Amino acid sequence: MSFDAEINRLRSICSQSLLPLIGPKCILADAPYYDNIGDILIWQGIHDFLKDNSRKCLHDYSMWTFDYPALPPDVTILLTGGGNFGDLWRVFQDFRLNIIGNYPDNPVVMFPQSVWYDDKNLLAKDAGAMAQHKNLTLCARDRYTYDIFRTHFSSNNIMLIPDMAFCISENHLSPYRNQSVKGRSLYFKRTDKELCNSTVIFNDQFSDIRDWPSMEHKMARFELFRIARGIRRRLPGRHLRHICGNAIDLIARPAIRTAMLNTGCRFLAPYEHVTTTRLHAMILSILLHKPVRYIDNTTGKLSAFAKTWLSDLDGIKPYHK
C-alpha cells in the first residue's frame, strides 16, 4: 500500500469512529505545553480533525492552566492521547483522573493512547475510578492497549483508533515532502527513560544520531512558559489566575503547537532513511512519505502500533542488526 493510501485509510478510521462521540462544542483539557514534539503532533492532529469536521473547540487548556470551569453538559471534554496512560508518566494520569472525576455529567473522550502499568494494583484502582463515569470513552491506539482496556476498563466505552497525528492537515505536511537528500540517514535515538538499550546499533550506518531538537537543547520558549505557569500559580485570587491562564493558552497555540510542528517537519525532511526509537518519528516519517525502520522502546509501543495498523505499508519494518 502507498503512503497516501495508508494515511487516508487511517484518517478515515479516525473520522468514522470519533465523530459520533464528539458534540458540536468541546474543549481540550490537557494540551502538551512541553518539549515532546511527538505529543505536539497529536495536538495539531486533533485540531485539524476538529476543524475538518465542523467541531468547535471552545478552548485549549493545559494541565497547568486548566482551572476547572463550569461547563454545560453538552460540552464534550477531550483528553489528548499519547503514551502516558498508566504509571510510567504518572502526573498525566493523575490529572486525567481529576478531570474525569470532576465532570461526571459531561461526555469525556480520551484520544488514542498506549498503556503501561508496572503496578497492577494501581491499574485496578484507576479502572475503578474511571468506571464511575457513565459517558467516558477510552481510545487505544494499538491492539495490546485495546486488550488491556477491554479486560480492565470494561465499564467504559473502549475503541481501537490510530494515533491522531495522522489527522494533521496536508497543508502542513506537503511543503516538507520530497526534500530528502540522497544517502542521508538518521538514527532517531530517544534520550529519556523509555530508551531500550538491549538493541545493538551500528552507529556507522547513519549520517546522524539525534533526538527531537527540543529534547537535545533547552528552548527558551519552554522555559518562558514554565516561568509563566509559576507566576500564574502564585497570583492571588481565581480571577487573576484565570486571566493569566487564558493568556498562556492563547500564546501557546502559535508559540508551541505551530512552531514545534514546523520544527519537527524541518528536522526530518532532509533524511532519505529513518531508523527510530520514537513512535512519532515513525508516524511523522510516514506522513512525509519516508521509509522507516523502528526499534522498540521499553514498553514495546512501536511494534504494537506497527503490527496493529501498518502491516500493509511498504517500507515500514523492524530494525535488524
N, C-alpha and C positions, 0 to 999 in steps of 0.2 A: 504494500500500500504506500502511496506517496505521502509526503509530509502534509500537503494541503488537504488531501482526503482524510487523513487521520485527525488533523486539527479540527476540521469541520465536523467529523463524526463525534469527537469528544465535546465540542461546543453544543452540539445538538442534544446530547445526553444531559448536559447541564440544564439546558432550557426546558426540556420536556419534564425533567424530574423536579426542578426547583420552582418554576413559575406558579404551579398550583399552591405552593406553600407560602408565598410572599405576597402580602396585600399591596394595594396601591401606594401605601405610605409605610416607610420603615426608617429605622436608624441603624447605624453601625456602631456598636458599643466599644470595640477594642481594636481600633486601627493601630498598626505597628509603628510607633514613633521611635524606632531604634534602628540599629545599623545592619540588620539582616536583610539584604536586598531580596532574598527569596520570599520572605513574608510580605515585603512591599509589592512584589509582583502579584501576589494573591490579592492584596488590597486594590491594585489597579484593575485586575480582572473582575473583581466584584463590582466596582463602579462602572466599568464598561458594560458588564452584564445587565446591571440595573437600568442604565441609560438606554441600552438597545431594546429593552423590554418594557419601557414606559413605567418603571417603578421609581417613585420619588423618594430619594434618600433625604430625610429632613435634616440630618446632622451626622457628621463623623465625630466620634469621641475616641479617646484612647483610655486605657485603664488608669492613666494618671490624670485625666481631665473629666472623666465621667462623674457627674455629681448627682446621679440618681434622680432625674427629673420625673415629675408626674407625667405619665403617658396614657392617652386614651387607649382603650382595649383593642382598637382596630389598627394600632401601630405594631408592625412586626419588628421584633428585636433581632438583629443579625449579629452573629459572632464569627469573627474571622477564623478561617481554617488554618491548617499548617501541620506542624509536627510536635505540638506541645500539650496534647491530651494525655494526662496521666501524672506520673510523679517525677519525670525527668526534668521538666521545667515547671516546677510546682506553682510558682507565683501566678502564671497564666491560668492554670486550672482553678486555683482558689478564686481568682476574680470572676471566672466564668460561673462558678458555683454561686457566688454572691448575686450575680445578675439573675440567674435562674430562680434563686430563692426570693428575690425582691420583686419579681414581676410575675406572679402566678397567673394573672389574667390576660397577659399578652402572649401571642404566638412567638416562640423563640426558635430560630433556625441557626444551627451551627454549621457553617460551611465545611467542606471535606477536610478531615483530619486523619493523621496517623496516630495510633495509640501505643503507649508503652507504660507498663507498670512493673516495678520490681517488688512492690509491696501489695500482695493480693488482698490484705485486709483493707488497705486504702481503696483499692478498686471496688470492693463491696460497699464501703462507706459512700463513695462517690455515686455508685449506682443507686443506692438507697435515697440519697439526696435528690438526684435527678428524677427518680420515679415519682416524686411528689408533684412535679409539674405535669399538667394534663395536656399541654399543647407544645411539647418540645420535640424537635426533630434533630437527630444526630446523624450527620453525614460522614460516612467513611470513604477514604479515597483509595483504599486497597482492600483486597479480599481478607487479608489477615485481620485488619481492624474491624471490618464488617462482621466477621465471625465472632469476635470478642464482644462487639456491641450487641449482636443478636443473642448471645449467651447471657450477658450480664446486665444489659440495659434494655431488656425486652419490654419494659413498661413504656418506653418512649418509641416514637416513630423512627425507624432505622432505615437509611438509604445508602446505596453504593453509588458514588458520583465521582468523576475525575476532579483533579485539582483545579481551582478557579483561575489559576494563571492562564489556562488555555482559553479563557474568555477575553484576554487582552485584545483590544481592537487592532485590526490590520493597519490602521493609520499610524499606530505607534511602532509597529514592527517592520513594515515594508521598507522604510529608509535604511534599515540596518542589514538587510539581506543582500546577498551577492557581493559582500565585501571581503571574502576570505582571501588570505594571502597563501598561495600555493606552498605546501610543505610546512606551514606554521602550525604547531600543535601545542595543546595546553593540557597540563595535569592540574586539574582543579582540586586542590587539597585543602579540606576544611581545617580550621585551626582551633576548634573548640572541643568540648568533651565528647562529642559524638564521633570523632575520628577513630576508625578501627585500624589498629597498627598491625594486624595479622597478615595483611596482603603485602607481598613483596613487589615493590615498584622499581623498575629500572629507569632511573631519572634521566639517563642519557637519551631516552626515546623522545623526550619532549623539548620543545623550544623554550617553554616557560613553565614554572611551577608557581601557582598563585591561588589565593582565595579571593573572595569578593574584595574589591578595593576598599570598601568601607570597613572591612574587618582587618585589613592589613595596616591601615593607618587611621588614627583618630581624626575624624572630620569635625571641623569647628561647628557645623550646623547641629550635630547631635549634642555636643557639649552645651551649646546655647539653649537647646530645648530642655536639657537636663536642668540647667540653671533656672529657666523659666518655670519649670514644674515645681522646683523648690521654692521659688518666690510665691507662686500661687498657693502652695500648701501652707505657707506662713502668714498669708493675708488674713486680717481679722474680718469675720463675717462672711456668710454664704454668698451674699450678693457680689462682693468684690471678687471672691474666688470664681464665681460663675462668669463674670465679665472677663477675667484673665484667662480662664479655661477656653472660652469661646474664641478669644484672640489667638491662643495657641493652636486650636483646632483649625482656624481659618488659614493660618500661615503654614501649617503642616502640609496642606494639600500640594501647593507648588514646591515648597522647600524640601519635602521628604518624598512624597509619592511620585510626583513628576520628575524631579531631579534624579532620584535613585533608579527609577525605571530607565531613564536615558543613560545613566552611568553603567548599569548592568548590560544594556544592549551595546553600548560603545565598547565595553570591555571584551565581550565575546565575539563581536563582529569580525575581527581580523583572523580568527583561527579557522583553519580548514578542518581540523580534527580536535575533539574534546574528549578527555577522559576525566571523569568527575566522581568525587565522593559526596557531592551535594545534589539533592534531588532537584532543586530549582535551577541549577546549572544544566542538568539534563533537560528539564522542561523548556527552559529558555533556548537552549541549543536547538531543540525540535521546532520551536516557534520561529527560529531564524534559519531553519532548514539545514542543520548541520548534523553529520553522523556523530554518534556518541558511544563511548564505552563507559559503563558505570561500575563503581566499586561500592559495596555496601558500607553504610555507617554502622555504628554499634547496635542499632535496633533493626537493621535489615530493611529499612523502608524503601530503598531504591529498587531492590529486586522485587519487593512486594508490589510496588507500583507498576514496574515494568511488566511483571507477569500478569497483572490484572488488566492492563489497558494497552500495552504496546507490542504484543506478540506478533502482530501482523505488519509492524512498521519496519521497513528495511533500514539498516544502518544503526539500529539500537541494539547493542549487545553487551553482555557482561565482559569485564576485563579479565583476560587470562595472561598470566606472566609467561 
